[in-house]
């Protein structure tokens, strides 16, 4: 199934039909080591995400905060709001088309074309 998906270049849609949330580098990593989800990001940072709908390009989930030295969005400790910026945390797209990474038909043709030569090599040695 996985090899077939890489051969065809699948179309990925969200489970419930709304959006796929693609984390930006400002989102950071999940505590489990994979990609972080919007719920986990809000719970971990304590900041609320705001939806920004755009006509061109992907919609965004942004947070009001500041970027730390590692480039991650964090809450601003300043009471005056110094250093606050609107940081895009997630890109929201309805679907993603992955590029085709394998061409099994081409590789199979190459393998079939080399079979007669290998038979002759093995035959000539005996």
Buried (B, 14 or more C-beta within 10 A) or exposed (E): EEEEBBBEEEEEBBEEEEBBBEBBEBBBEBEEEEEBBBEBBBEEBEBEBEEEEEEEEBBBBBBBBBBEEEEBBBEBEEEEEEEEEEBBBBBBBEEEEEEEEBEEEEEEEEEEEEEEEEEEEEEEEE
